[in-house]
Amino acid sequence: MSIRGLLGILMVLSAEAAAQGAVVVNEIFYHAPDDLDDLEWVEVYNSGEQGVDLGGWAFKKGIQYTFAKGTTIEAKGYIVVCRNPERFKQYYSVPALGGFDSPLGDKGAEIVLVDAGGKQVDAVKYKDSDPWPASADGCSASLERICASSGGDGAPNWAASPMSADGTKPGGTPGKQNACYSEHVPPVVSKVTCLPEEPAPGQAMQVQAAVKDDGGLREVSLLYRVAASHSPGKEIAVAMTKDGGTGLFTATIPGQEAGRLIRYRIKAVNEQGAARLHPSATDLRPTFTSYVHNKDRPGRIHLGYIINVGAVFGDGAAQGAVRPGRRPSIWGAFGGSRTEERPRTGARFGPPGEDLSPLGPAAFVYIDQGTGKLTVFDHINVSERSGGYKVRFHKDRALRGMTTINLVLEEVERFVLAEPLSYELFRRVGSPAPATDFVRLTVDGRPLGYHLLIEQPNASFLRRNKIKAGGNMYKVLWYGRGVVGQHEKKTNRQTGHDDLVALIGKLQQTAGDEQWKVIEANVNVSQFVNYYAVNMCLSDWDGFFNNYFTYHNSFGTGKWEIYPWDRDKTWGYHDGLFGDEVFTDMPLTFGMAGDRPPAAGTQRPGGFGFRGGPFGGGPAWWRPGGYFSGPMLANAQFRKLFIARTKEIVEKVYTPQVFFPIMAEMEKRLEEEVRIRATTIRRDPDQTVAQLRRNMQSLREHLTKRREFLLAQPEIQALGKAEGK
């Protein structure tokens, strides 16, 4: 072969190698929102000037997929490979190849692309933790490669795509240029610090950052805003100067007023014009945030500050706004007045509901009662709910492991005492229940006094209780018709209610030993037994029919579980009481199929002003059995376990020795808070403290009399006699 011919072959091979080298892994969608586990995809991009034959190329790590013979990627073209083509079509209009069986790792994975000869062409090893963007981890964004001509093996060349508007629809830019595209990799920004971390009023903050770029830097700036309630502030740019000794870039933010949020980020531009914002505008938290405060230290409970920086909608009236003035109170028993003064907050929040943008308009500042440590949760969603507020944190930055909390102060202050004590009993018998605590709450600068903090049952609740997440969770409602109508699905919403309908159908269609086999095979028996036994101890007339979450632990035990919720009207309260009455005689048959309300003639008018309750007569507290409680509590085998466990709890856990000290400590913690709140709402502090003590006494009275009632019941006494034999 002539030298000219050899050179020609080498030129062709070199051109082919260059063309192959222009094909890269360009975008990764590894964790879809809203439990869409099979919506995963990887995009490859050809940045070269000629097409490339991908026939025989394959992904060998991360996913397993081989490109069919004849597959070609055009110059400047894109090809998407997805896990489930049908699912992909539901959300995207671009064509996609697939599918692949092995899922991408939600926690991170290495993706390796090889050519037809098995030679590695490109590789990416991503993670779900810093410095990789959190918004790509189930918050609707994808991972986008910034510069196709630079290596993709490190986080500096990757950024998150914009998130979808509501955070539940998948985002990303499949089949088109990445939103973060740049011809050159921008400077790398790291090691951002500020001193002091918690500035006092009028105290300046010094911000430092490490900024590097091999080609040289044109600009490094500190961008900051001073935000307050209903005011995001104007962004101000300050040039950062490089310290010759440390090599760090530094700038100063002047001192600000108390109660202000200082939101800041770094902008760096290299000599080629490539710019980076750190944090990125597409991150869950597009700024770092500090809070200016007077170093308030909590008393016996935590401090919480809600600051709504966000938008007012449409006509200027905020959706979900707190209404000022007097709000009606339905019940007057146990110290709850018919109307209750609530301070004017002027709070304005975004649209209510579950489907909120991951990037929220509010901040929550939390000061721990024990340590005095301040934590700022910024760019989150806060919405108004009955009796208070719901605060949703980013899942990578939770509060004590909780991603959603409720801050409530119900119209009857006794409820704020009964609910945490109820969950305490569930926990003490080994049944998962929401975490609770107390927080002295301020909203947009206006003090609202102490509120009860209640954890929301969700994926983080499951993880905290060492329960495998990913299954189907349902919230059971008192309204709605039928199985589907009464069970609001909270996870995997796209898959429907088939598993729930099937189980309830089996429970309703069987009886006796056959039904017991269904129960044993499908539910966590000990946990359901614990749940109903605790309900019985607490006279919880509303917890059999509704007010609970049920969870199908599909990826763990495979069985159903049940978790308590909305336990305010327990410990001897129901909606038909008068004055300081305490409800202690709810029968052991309550909640089971076949239970009937007491004779109508023996009942007084209910709390609604009419005789009987809303479920076929009887007292206001009577309810028919629920979809689970009805058949289970009527099943002879399950009932034996339920009666035995109720007796055991009454004798060993639901006792004065266990709970009176807990009540005394709660009363001690709240006495100062009751006085503070009384001053805020213009009530007599001494009277409110006296009411606190009366409420606590009614809880003690319930425990004492309820125990007497239950231990005197024939079913429990018969069990005791049988044990004595």
VENQUIFEN-V963691 format. One record per residue. N is the residue number from 0. RES is the residue in one letter. SS is DSSP state (A for helix, B for strand, O for the rest). NEAR is the number of other C-alpha atoms within 10 Angstrom. D_CENTER is the distance of its C-alpha to the mean C-alpha in Angstrom with 2 decimals. Layout:
# VENQUIFEN-V963691
((N;RES;SS;NEAR;D_CENTER) (N;RES;SS;NEAR;D_CENTER))
This chain:
# VENQUIFEN-V963691
((0;M;O;5;69.97) (1;S;O;7;70.74) (2;I;A;8;68.85) (3;R;A;9;67.92) (4;G;A;10;66.50) (5;L;A;11;64.54) (6;L;A;11;63.13) (7;G;A;12;62.14) (8;I;A;12;60.24) (9;L;A;12;58.48) (10;M;A;12;57.52) (11;V;A;12;56.11) (12;L;A;12;54.14) (13;S;A;12;52.90) (14;A;A;13;51.82) (15;E;A;16;50.02) (16;A;A;12;48.24) (17;A;A;14;47.27) (18;A;A;19;45.98) (19;Q;A;21;43.93) (20;G;A;17;42.56) (21;A;O;22;41.28) (22;V;B;26;38.80) (23;V;B;24;35.42) (24;V;B;24;31.83) (25;N;B;27;30.50) (26;E;B;27;26.92) (27;I;B;27;24.25) (28;F;B;28;21.33) (29;Y;O;27;19.82) (30;H;O;29;16.18) (31;A;O;25;15.67) (32;P;O;20;12.59) (33;D;O;19;11.95) (34;D;O;18;13.17) (35;L;O;19;16.62) (36;D;O;19;17.80) (37;D;O;21;21.40) (38;L;O;23;21.03) (39;E;O;24;22.23) (40;W;B;28;25.23) (41;V;B;24;27.45) (42;E;B;22;29.89) (43;V;B;21;33.27) (44;Y;B;24;35.39) (45;N;B;25;39.11) (46;S;O;22;39.99) (47;G;O;19;43.67) (48;E;O;13;46.60) (49;Q;O;17;47.39) (50;G;O;19;45.72) (51;V;B;20;44.89) (52;D;B;18;45.47) (53;L;O;20;42.35) (54;G;O;16;44.07) (55;G;O;17;43.39) (56;W;O;22;40.71) (57;A;B;22;37.63) (58;F;B;23;34.23) (59;K;B;17;34.93) (60;K;B;18;31.72) (61;G;O;19;28.06) (62;I;O;25;29.17) (63;Q;O;18;32.53) (64;Y;B;22;34.30) (65;T;B;20;37.94) (66;F;O;19;39.18) (67;A;O;13;41.94) (68;K;O;12;45.51) (69;G;O;10;46.25) (70;T;O;14;42.75) (71;T;B;15;43.34) (72;I;B;19;41.10) (73;E;O;17;42.92) (74;A;O;17;43.43) (75;K;O;16;40.41) (76;G;O;20;38.74) (77;Y;B;22;35.37) (78;I;B;23;34.59) (79;V;B;20;31.20) (80;V;B;25;30.72) (81;C;B;25;27.84) (82;R;O;25;26.63) (83;N;O;19;27.01) (84;P;A;19;29.40) (85;E;A;14;28.71) (86;R;A;15;24.96) (87;F;A;23;25.79) (88;K;A;13;28.22) (89;Q;A;9;25.66) (90;Y;A;12;24.00) (91;Y;O;15;26.79) (92;S;O;10;30.48) (93;V;O;13;31.89) (94;P;O;15;33.62) (95;A;O;23;32.18) (96;L;B;19;33.73) (97;G;B;17;32.29) (98;G;O;19;30.84) (99;F;O;20;30.05) (100;D;O;13;29.00) (101;S;O;12;27.47) (102;P;O;18;23.86) (103;L;O;25;22.82) (104;G;O;15;20.90) (105;D;O;17;17.18) (106;K;O;12;17.89) (107;G;B;17;21.12) (108;A;B;18;24.57) (109;E;B;16;28.12) (110;I;B;21;29.54) (111;V;B;19;33.34) (112;L;B;25;35.61) (113;V;B;19;39.28) (114;D;O;19;42.37) (115;A;O;15;44.74) (116;G;O;9;46.53) (117;G;O;13;43.45) (118;K;O;10;43.44) (119;Q;B;16;40.10) (120;V;B;19;39.55) (121;D;B;22;36.12) (122;A;B;21;33.22) (123;V;B;21;29.69) (124;K;B;15;27.58) (125;Y;B;24;24.02) (126;K;B;19;21.04) (127;D;O;20;17.31) (128;S;O;12;17.83) (129;D;O;9;19.79) (130;P;O;15;22.21) (131;W;O;20;20.81) (132;P;O;25;18.47) (133;A;A;25;14.70) (134;S;A;28;14.51) (135;A;A;31;16.38) (136;D;O;25;13.86) (137;G;O;23;12.04) (138;C;O;27;11.79) (139;S;O;28;15.09) (140;A;O;32;17.65) (141;S;O;33;20.42) (142;L;B;28;22.40) (143;E;B;28;25.69) (144;R;B;30;28.89) (145;I;O;25;30.41) (146;C;O;21;34.07) (147;A;O;23;35.46) (148;S;O;18;38.59) (149;S;O;13;36.88) (150;G;O;17;35.38) (151;G;O;21;31.83) (152;D;O;15;31.52) (153;G;O;13;29.59) (154;A;A;18;26.52) (155;P;A;19;28.83) (156;N;A;22;29.87) (157;W;B;25;26.42) (158;A;B;28;23.97) (159;A;B;31;21.01) (160;S;O;27;22.03) (161;P;O;23;20.84) (162;M;O;24;17.48) (163;S;O;19;17.80) (164;A;O;15;17.79) (165;D;O;15;14.72) (166;G;O;22;12.77) (167;T;O;21;13.21) (168;K;O;17;16.89) (169;P;O;25;18.09) (170;G;O;23;19.96) (171;G;O;23;22.64) (172;T;O;20;26.40) (173;P;O;26;28.06) (174;G;O;19;31.82) (175;K;O;14;32.28) (176;Q;O;17;32.43) (177;N;O;22;29.28) (178;A;O;16;27.93) (179;C;O;19;28.33) (180;Y;O;17;31.82) (181;S;O;18;34.46) (182;E;O;13;37.95) (183;H;O;17;37.51) (184;V;O;24;34.75) (185;P;O;26;33.84) (186;P;O;27;34.09) (187;V;B;20;31.64) (188;V;B;20;29.91) (189;S;B;16;28.59) (190;K;B;9;28.67) (191;V;B;18;27.63) (192;T;B;15;28.11) (193;C;B;19;28.85) (194;L;B;13;31.04) (195;P;O;13;30.42) (196;E;O;15;26.64) (197;E;O;20;26.57) (198;P;O;22;29.48) (199;A;O;19;31.40) (200;P;O;17;32.73) (201;G;O;13;35.42) (202;Q;O;16;34.67) (203;A;O;15;34.73) (204;M;B;22;32.23) (205;Q;B;15;33.55) (206;V;B;22;31.40) (207;Q;B;24;32.50) (208;A;B;21;31.66) (209;A;B;16;33.31) (210;V;B;21;34.29) (211;K;B;17;36.33) (212;D;O;16;38.09) (213;D;O;10;41.11) (214;G;O;11;42.80) (215;G;O;12;42.61) (216;L;B;19;40.55) (217;R;B;15;41.52) (218;E;B;15;38.94) (219;V;B;26;36.23) (220;S;B;20;34.67) (221;L;B;25;32.09) (222;L;B;22;30.28) (223;Y;B;21;28.73) (224;R;B;21;27.73) (225;V;B;21;27.82) (226;A;B;22;25.09) (227;A;B;22;25.01) (228;S;O;22;23.85) (229;H;O;19;24.54) (230;S;B;14;26.25) (231;P;O;18;24.91) (232;G;O;16;28.36) (233;K;O;11;30.78) (234;E;O;13;30.36) (235;I;B;13;33.22) (236;A;B;16;34.57) (237;V;B;15;36.36) (238;A;B;16;38.29) (239;M;O;22;37.41) (240;T;B;15;40.40) (241;K;B;17;40.82) (242;D;O;11;41.85) (243;G;O;8;44.76) (244;G;O;6;44.13) (245;T;O;8;40.46) (246;G;O;14;40.12) (247;L;O;19;36.96) (248;F;B;21;36.59) (249;T;B;22;36.26) (250;A;B;20;35.84) (251;T;B;16;35.45) (252;I;B;20;33.37) (253;P;O;10;35.42) (254;G;O;15;34.40) (255;Q;O;20;32.33) (256;E;O;17;31.86) (257;A;O;16;29.49) (258;G;O;19;26.12) (259;R;O;18;26.01) (260;L;B;27;23.44) (261;I;B;23;25.31) (262;R;B;21;23.66) (263;Y;B;22;25.73) (264;R;B;21;26.18) (265;I;B;28;29.15) (266;K;B;21;31.31) (267;A;B;24;33.78) (268;V;B;21;36.48) (269;N;B;22;38.97) (270;E;O;15;42.62) (271;Q;O;14;41.88) (272;G;O;17;39.61) (273;A;O;17;36.31) (274;A;B;21;33.59) (275;R;B;21;30.23) (276;L;B;21;27.62) (277;H;B;21;25.55) (278;P;O;21;22.61) (279;S;O;19;22.92) (280;A;O;16;22.31) (281;T;O;21;20.05) (282;D;O;23;17.74) (283;L;O;27;14.18) (284;R;O;22;16.07) (285;P;O;18;19.61) (286;T;O;22;21.10) (287;F;B;19;21.37) (288;T;B;24;21.11) (289;S;B;24;23.10) (290;Y;B;25;23.39) (291;V;O;20;26.89) (292;H;O;18;27.39) (293;N;O;13;30.15) (294;K;O;15;28.84) (295;D;O;10;27.83) (296;R;O;17;27.42) (297;P;O;17;25.64) (298;G;O;16;27.77) (299;R;O;19;26.47) (300;I;O;21;22.85) (301;H;B;22;20.34) (302;L;B;24;20.55) (303;G;B;25;17.94) (304;Y;B;21;18.85) (305;I;B;23;17.16) (306;I;B;28;19.11) (307;N;B;30;18.97) (308;V;O;24;20.88) (309;G;O;22;20.24) (310;A;O;17;22.44) (311;V;O;15;24.38) (312;F;O;13;24.80) (313;G;O;8;28.10) (314;D;O;6;30.57) (315;G;O;8;29.09) (316;A;O;10;27.28) (317;A;O;18;23.59) (318;Q;O;18;21.34) (319;G;O;18;19.38) (320;A;O;18;21.89) (321;V;O;20;22.64) (322;R;O;14;26.08) (323;P;O;13;28.57) (324;G;B;12;31.12) (325;R;B;13;31.29) (326;R;B;13;28.83) (327;P;B;11;30.07) (328;S;O;14;29.33) (329;I;O;15;30.04) (330;W;O;20;31.03) (331;G;O;18;33.54) (332;A;A;21;33.62) (333;F;A;22;32.88) (334;G;A;19;33.25) (335;G;O;19;31.10) (336;S;O;16;33.25) (337;R;O;15;33.71) (338;T;B;15;32.42) (339;E;B;15;30.37) (340;E;B;15;30.72) (341;R;B;16;27.56) (342;P;O;19;28.09) (343;R;O;16;28.20) (344;T;O;18;25.26) (345;G;O;18;25.73) (346;A;O;24;21.97) (347;R;O;29;21.07) (348;F;O;26;17.79) (349;G;O;23;16.94) (350;P;O;18;16.97) (351;P;O;16;15.03) (352;G;O;10;13.01) (353;E;O;12;10.06) (354;D;O;13;11.81) (355;L;O;20;11.74) (356;S;O;20;12.99) (357;P;O;25;10.88) (358;L;O;23;13.70) (359;G;O;22;13.43) (360;P;O;21;16.48) (361;A;B;26;15.53) (362;A;B;26;15.36) (363;F;B;22;14.48) (364;V;B;20;17.12) (365;Y;B;21;16.87) (366;I;B;22;20.10) (367;D;O;19;20.12) (368;Q;O;17;22.78) (369;G;O;12;24.19) (370;T;O;10;24.53) (371;G;O;16;24.57) (372;K;O;12;22.38) (373;L;B;20;20.78) (374;T;B;17;17.57) (375;V;B;18;16.80) (376;F;B;21;13.40) (377;D;B;28;14.89) (378;H;B;23;14.40) (379;I;B;21;11.09) (380;N;B;27;10.65) (381;V;B;29;11.83) (382;S;B;25;13.23) (383;E;B;23;15.70) (384;R;B;16;15.35) (385;S;O;12;18.12) (386;G;O;13;19.37) (387;G;B;17;17.06) (388;Y;B;21;13.94) (389;K;B;22;10.21) (390;V;B;21;8.72) (391;R;B;25;5.81) (392;F;O;23;6.42) (393;H;O;23;7.41) (394;K;O;20;6.48) (395;D;O;15;10.19) (396;R;O;12;10.38) (397;A;O;15;8.24) (398;L;B;17;10.08) (399;R;O;8;12.00) (400;G;O;14;9.62) (401;M;B;24;6.73) (402;T;O;21;3.60) (403;T;B;23;4.07) (404;I;B;23;7.80) (405;N;B;23;10.76) (406;L;B;26;14.07) (407;V;B;23;16.86) (408;L;O;20;20.62) (409;E;O;17;22.14) (410;E;O;22;25.67) (411;V;O;21;27.11) (412;E;A;20;26.51) (413;R;A;26;27.20) (414;F;A;24;23.87) (415;V;A;21;22.11) (416;L;A;22;24.23) (417;A;A;23;24.14) (418;E;A;20;20.41) (419;P;A;23;19.70) (420;L;A;23;23.04) (421;S;A;24;22.13) (422;Y;A;23;19.07) (423;E;A;20;21.42) (424;L;A;21;23.89) (425;F;A;21;21.53) (426;R;A;15;20.65) (427;R;A;14;24.36) (428;V;O;19;25.42) (429;G;O;13;23.04) (430;S;O;22;20.51) (431;P;O;25;16.71) (432;A;O;26;15.35) (433;P;O;25;12.55) (434;A;O;19;13.37) (435;T;B;19;15.14) (436;D;B;13;17.10) (437;F;B;24;18.98) (438;V;B;25;18.70) (439;R;B;25;21.58) (440;L;B;24;20.08) (441;T;B;20;21.72) (442;V;B;22;20.79) (443;D;O;19;22.75) (444;G;O;16;25.36) (445;R;B;16;25.98) (446;P;B;19;25.52) (447;L;B;21;23.99) (448;G;B;22;24.52) (449;Y;B;26;22.52) (450;H;B;27;19.32) (451;L;B;23;17.52) (452;L;B;24;14.05) (453;I;B;24;12.16) (454;E;B;24;9.05) (455;Q;O;21;7.13) (456;P;O;25;8.16) (457;N;O;20;6.05) (458;A;A;21;6.91) (459;S;A;19;6.42) (460;F;A;21;8.30) (461;L;A;18;10.74) (462;R;A;13;11.37) (463;R;A;16;11.99) (464;N;O;13;14.40) (465;K;O;10;15.98) (466;I;O;16;15.37) (467;K;O;16;15.49) (468;A;O;20;12.54) (469;G;O;18;13.64) (470;G;O;18;15.35) (471;N;B;23;15.30) (472;M;B;27;13.26) (473;Y;B;22;14.86) (474;K;B;19;14.56) (475;V;B;24;18.18) (476;L;O;16;19.66) (477;W;O;13;23.06) (478;Y;O;10;24.08) (479;G;O;12;24.58) (480;R;O;10;27.37) (481;G;A;10;27.62) (482;V;A;15;25.25) (483;V;A;16;23.34) (484;G;A;13;23.43) (485;Q;A;17;22.12) (486;H;B;23;19.21) (487;E;B;17;16.35) (488;K;B;21;14.89) (489;K;O;17;11.12) (490;T;O;20;11.50) (491;N;O;17;14.62) (492;R;A;15;15.61) (493;Q;A;10;18.66) (494;T;A;12;20.30) (495;G;O;13;21.00) (496;H;O;18;21.67) (497;D;A;9;24.60) (498;D;A;12;23.63) (499;L;A;19;22.95) (500;V;A;13;26.14) (501;A;A;10;28.12) (502;L;A;18;27.24) (503;I;A;14;27.91) (504;G;A;13;31.08) (505;K;A;14;32.28) (506;L;A;21;31.72) (507;Q;A;14;33.64) (508;Q;A;11;36.41) (509;T;O;14;37.29) (510;A;O;17;38.69) (511;G;A;13;40.07) (512;D;A;12;40.07) (513;E;A;12;38.81) (514;Q;A;21;35.76) (515;W;A;19;35.22) (516;K;A;14;35.23) (517;V;A;15;32.48) (518;I;A;23;30.40) (519;E;A;13;31.09) (520;A;A;13;30.33) (521;N;A;16;27.04) (522;V;B;20;25.19) (523;N;O;18;24.40) (524;V;A;19;27.35) (525;S;A;16;27.07) (526;Q;A;18;23.48) (527;F;A;21;24.46) (528;V;A;25;27.57) (529;N;A;23;25.73) (530;Y;A;26;23.45) (531;Y;A;24;26.51) (532;A;A;24;28.62) (533;V;A;26;26.27) (534;N;A;24;26.10) (535;M;A;25;29.88) (536;C;A;27;30.23) (537;L;O;28;28.12) (538;S;O;26;30.01) (539;D;O;25;26.74) (540;W;O;25;28.35) (541;D;O;22;25.16) (542;G;O;27;23.19) (543;F;O;24;25.40) (544;F;O;20;25.42) (545;N;O;24;21.80) (546;N;O;17;18.92) (547;Y;B;22;17.19) (548;F;B;21;14.85) (549;T;B;20;16.81) (550;Y;B;25;15.86) (551;H;B;23;18.30) (552;N;O;21;18.08) (553;S;O;14;19.86) (554;F;O;13;19.61) (555;G;O;12;20.30) (556;T;O;14;22.76) (557;G;O;15;22.97) (558;K;O;18;22.91) (559;W;B;23;21.02) (560;E;B;22;19.26) (561;I;B;25;18.42) (562;Y;B;20;16.11) (563;P;B;24;17.07) (564;W;O;22;15.53) (565;D;O;17;17.22) (566;R;O;22;19.93) (567;D;O;22;21.61) (568;K;O;22;24.85) (569;T;O;26;25.88) (570;W;O;29;28.47) (571;G;O;26;31.30) (572;Y;O;28;30.11) (573;H;O;25;30.45) (574;D;O;18;31.08) (575;G;O;22;34.82) (576;L;O;22;35.65) (577;F;O;15;38.04) (578;G;O;10;38.32) (579;D;O;14;37.38) (580;E;O;15;37.64) (581;V;O;19;35.56) (582;F;O;23;34.80) (583;T;O;22;35.85) (584;D;O;14;37.66) (585;M;O;19;35.08) (586;P;O;15;36.92) (587;L;O;22;35.99) (588;T;O;17;36.37) (589;F;O;23;33.53) (590;G;O;30;30.95) (591;M;O;24;33.31) (592;A;O;19;35.09) (593;G;O;14;38.45) (594;D;O;17;37.54) (595;R;O;17;39.36) (596;P;O;20;39.02) (597;P;O;14;41.75) (598;A;O;11;44.92) (599;A;A;12;44.47) (600;G;A;9;47.62) (601;T;A;8;46.22) (602;Q;O;14;43.28) (603;R;O;16;43.18) (604;P;B;15;41.69) (605;G;O;20;37.90) (606;G;O;21;35.83) (607;F;O;15;35.74) (608;G;O;9;39.52) (609;F;O;13;40.52) (610;R;B;18;41.48) (611;G;O;25;39.03) (612;G;O;20;35.47) (613;P;O;15;34.11) (614;F;O;13;34.29) (615;G;O;12;37.97) (616;G;O;17;39.54) (617;G;O;23;39.44) (618;P;O;26;37.62) (619;A;O;24;34.54) (620;W;O;23;32.41) (621;W;O;23;33.56) (622;R;O;25;31.29) (623;P;O;20;32.17) (624;G;O;24;30.50) (625;G;O;20;27.22) (626;Y;O;23;26.95) (627;F;O;22;26.31) (628;S;A;22;28.01) (629;G;A;22;31.16) (630;P;A;26;32.42) (631;M;A;28;31.07) (632;L;A;26;32.52) (633;A;A;20;35.75) (634;N;O;20;36.10) (635;A;A;16;38.71) (636;Q;A;16;37.24) (637;F;A;21;33.71) (638;R;A;16;35.26) (639;K;A;17;37.27) (640;L;A;17;34.19) (641;F;A;25;32.46) (642;I;A;19;35.56) (643;A;A;16;36.10) (644;R;A;20;32.56) (645;T;A;25;32.71) (646;K;A;23;36.00) (647;E;A;15;34.72) (648;I;A;19;31.73) (649;V;A;20;34.11) (650;E;A;12;36.60) (651;K;A;12;34.47) (652;V;O;15;31.07) (653;Y;O;24;31.19) (654;T;O;15;34.11) (655;P;A;15;35.34) (656;Q;A;10;35.64) (657;V;A;13;31.93) (658;F;A;18;30.39) (659;F;A;17;32.96) (660;P;A;11;32.32) (661;I;A;14;28.54) (662;M;A;19;29.40) (663;A;A;12;31.94) (664;E;A;11;29.52) (665;M;A;17;26.98) (666;E;A;19;29.91) (667;K;A;12;31.03) (668;R;A;15;27.70) (669;L;A;19;27.47) (670;E;A;18;31.13) (671;E;A;17;31.01) (672;E;A;23;27.80) (673;V;A;23;29.46) (674;R;A;19;32.42) (675;I;A;19;30.45) (676;R;A;21;28.68) (677;A;A;19;32.05) (678;T;A;14;33.62) (679;T;A;17;30.93) (680;I;O;16;31.49) (681;R;O;12;35.24) (682;R;O;14;35.67) (683;D;O;12;37.89) (684;P;A;19;36.07) (685;D;A;13;38.49) (686;Q;A;13;37.94) (687;T;A;19;34.15) (688;V;A;19;34.56) (689;A;A;14;37.05) (690;Q;A;18;34.60) (691;L;A;21;31.95) (692;R;A;15;34.65) (693;R;A;16;35.64) (694;N;A;21;32.08) (695;M;A;20;31.90) (696;Q;A;14;35.30) (697;S;A;21;34.29) (698;L;A;23;31.48) (699;R;A;19;34.14) (700;E;A;17;36.50) (701;H;A;24;34.12) (702;L;A;24;33.64) (703;T;A;15;37.41) (704;K;A;15;38.54) (705;R;A;25;35.88) (706;R;A;21;36.90) (707;E;A;14;40.52) (708;F;A;16;39.86) (709;L;A;22;38.00) (710;L;A;16;40.51) (711;A;O;12;43.31) (712;Q;O;12;42.07) (713;P;A;11;44.47) (714;E;A;16;41.88) (715;I;A;20;40.77) (716;Q;A;14;44.37) (717;A;A;12;45.55) (718;L;A;14;43.06) (719;G;A;14;44.46) (720;K;A;9;48.00) (721;A;A;9;47.18) (722;E;A;8;45.75) (723;G;A;7;48.98) (724;K;O;5;51.14))
